[in-house]
Amino acid sequence: MSEQQHTTGYSYSVSREIAAPVSRVWQAYTTPAEWPSWFGAVEGTVEIDLRPGGPWKATLGMPDGGQFPLSGEFREVVEREHIVVAMDVPGGESEVMELTFTEQGAHTKVTLSQTTATKEAHDQAREGSEMLLAGLAAHCEA
């Protein structure tokens, strides 16, 4: 993981090697029916239009039983290689994440990078990204 402060915000990058081929990892990330298993989304709430400008939305199930809706759009999509995705932030600018999927034999290295406006947002986003990649790995390796 690397961390840098830029004049426009706080950047980080986290990576995870997943013991599954890139086709499997890509499928898990881009298939709505698989999101509840690794992302914590409520079943039936995930919609994905996987193309540049295509919208996505999902509702997270919270440990206390509450729900948290998320939405955004895909900015860039290169199948089985690269996704740039924006997440809507109420009252603010979209948060943008970049994911790369690198085939390494029978494994896949997934790298998630993001820049946030504040140190607090950086710390929360980095923790969430690490959890996201851990969930994706557990799902794909099962």
Backbone torsions as a table, in degrees:
resi	resn	phi	psi	omega
1	MET	NA	142.0	175.0
2	SER	-123.8	158.2	-178.1
3	GLU	-144.2	132.6	-179.6
4	GLN	-141.7	145.7	172.4
5	GLN	-102.1	126.6	177.5
6	HIS	-112.1	165.0	178.0
7	THR	-63.9	-21.7	-179.0
8	THR	-99.1	1.0	178.7
9	GLY	153.4	-164.8	-177.2
10	TYR	-114.2	122.2	-177.2
11	SER	-107.2	149.9	173.1
12	TYR	-147.4	163.2	175.9
13	SER	-145.6	129.4	176.3
14	VAL	-124.8	145.0	-179.6
15	SER	-130.1	155.2	177.3
16	ARG	-147.9	132.3	172.9
17	GLU	-90.3	127.1	-178.0
18	ILE	-112.5	129.7	-178.1
19	ALA	-80.0	65.4	178.0
20	ALA	-159.1	150.3	179.1
21	PRO	-67.0	156.4	-177.4
22	VAL	-57.5	-33.9	179.5
23	SER	-61.3	-37.9	-179.7
24	ARG	-71.9	-43.1	-179.5
25	VAL	-65.7	-43.3	177.9
26	TRP	-60.4	-44.4	179.6
27	GLN	-59.3	-45.1	-179.3
28	ALA	-62.5	-39.7	-178.2
29	TYR	-73.3	-29.1	-171.6
30	THR	-107.6	4.6	-178.9
31	THR	-108.6	112.9	-176.5
32	PRO	-52.8	-39.0	-177.1
33	ALA	-65.8	-18.1	-179.6
34	GLU	-90.5	-17.6	-176.5
35	TRP	-59.3	-39.5	179.9
36	PRO	-58.0	-31.6	-177.2
37	SER	-73.4	-30.7	-175.5
38	TRP	-121.3	-21.3	-174.9
39	PHE	-102.8	-16.3	-177.4
40	GLY	83.8	16.8	179.5
41	ALA	-76.1	147.2	175.7
42	VAL	-71.3	132.0	-179.4
43	GLU	-54.7	139.0	177.5
44	GLY	83.2	0.5	-177.9
45	THR	-104.9	-4.8	-174.8
46	VAL	-93.1	127.1	174.5
47	GLU	-130.1	131.3	-177.6
48	ILE	-133.7	125.5	171.8
49	ASP	-115.5	87.5	-168.2
50	LEU	-78.1	82.8	176.2
51	ARG	-161.2	155.7	176.8
52	PRO	-55.7	127.1	-177.1
53	GLY	87.6	-7.6	-179.1
54	GLY	-74.6	137.9	-179.5
55	PRO	-80.3	159.6	170.7
56	TRP	-141.1	154.1	172.8
57	LYS	-156.0	153.0	178.6
58	ALA	-158.4	153.1	174.5
59	THR	-114.8	122.1	178.5
60	LEU	-81.8	138.7	172.1
61	GLY	-90.0	125.2	-177.6
62	MET	-91.8	154.2	-179.8
63	PRO	-57.0	-29.6	-179.4
64	ASP	-84.6	5.4	179.8
65	GLY	94.2	-9.7	178.3
66	GLY	-73.5	172.9	179.3
67	GLN	-130.3	146.2	-177.9
68	PHE	-130.6	108.0	-178.7
69	PRO	-76.3	139.7	176.5
70	LEU	-127.2	149.9	177.2
71	SER	-157.8	166.7	178.5
72	GLY	172.5	-155.2	179.3
73	GLU	-146.5	155.3	173.6
74	PHE	-84.6	129.9	179.4
75	ARG	-95.6	-40.3	179.0
76	GLU	-140.4	142.4	176.8
77	VAL	-142.5	119.8	170.6
78	VAL	-122.6	109.2	-170.8
79	GLU	-51.2	130.5	177.9
80	ARG	62.5	15.7	-178.9
81	GLU	-133.5	-44.9	-163.9
82	HIS	-156.7	136.4	173.6
83	ILE	-138.7	134.1	167.0
84	VAL	-114.7	121.8	-174.4
85	VAL	-127.8	137.7	176.8
86	ALA	-106.5	142.3	176.3
87	MET	-117.4	127.4	179.6
88	ASP	-64.7	140.0	176.1
89	VAL	-122.5	116.1	-179.1
90	PRO	-54.9	125.9	177.6
91	GLY	74.9	10.5	-178.4
92	GLY	-146.3	-175.0	177.5
93	GLU	-77.7	154.5	177.4
94	SER	-62.8	144.0	171.4
95	GLU	-89.2	132.0	-176.7
96	VAL	-113.9	130.8	176.8
97	MET	-119.2	145.1	174.0
98	GLU	-117.3	129.9	176.4
99	LEU	-118.8	135.1	172.3
100	THR	-120.6	142.1	-179.3
101	PHE	-118.3	111.9	-176.4
102	THR	-115.0	119.0	179.1
103	GLU	-72.3	130.9	177.9
104	GLN	-132.2	78.8	-175.3
105	GLY	66.7	-123.6	179.1
106	ALA	-87.3	1.8	-179.6
107	HIS	-111.6	168.6	177.4
108	THR	-133.1	131.7	172.5
109	LYS	-97.5	122.2	176.5
110	VAL	-109.1	126.8	177.7
111	THR	-118.9	130.1	179.7
112	LEU	-118.1	126.6	-179.1
113	SER	-126.0	146.0	-179.1
114	GLN	-157.9	151.6	171.8
115	THR	-120.9	131.2	179.9
116	THR	-117.6	164.8	-175.6
117	ALA	-79.6	-30.2	-175.3
118	THR	-129.2	160.7	176.8
119	LYS	-62.9	-40.2	178.8
120	GLU	-61.9	-45.8	178.5
121	ALA	-64.0	-38.7	177.5
122	HIS	-58.1	-49.8	-177.4
123	ASP	-63.4	-42.3	178.9
124	GLN	-66.5	-43.7	-178.6
125	ALA	-66.4	-41.7	179.1
126	ARG	-62.3	-45.0	178.3
127	GLU	-61.3	-44.3	178.0
128	GLY	-63.1	-38.5	179.4
129	SER	-66.5	-40.1	177.1
130	GLU	-63.6	-40.3	177.6
131	MET	-66.0	-41.4	179.1
132	LEU	-59.6	-48.0	-179.2
133	LEU	-67.2	-35.6	176.9
134	ALA	-64.5	-42.2	178.0
135	GLY	-65.3	-41.4	178.5
136	LEU	-63.5	-42.6	179.1
137	ALA	-63.1	-48.0	-179.2
138	ALA	-59.8	-40.8	-179.8
139	HIS	-65.8	-46.1	-176.3
140	CYS	-73.4	-26.9	-177.8
141	GLU	-89.2	-6.7	-177.4
142	ALA	-72.3	NA	NA
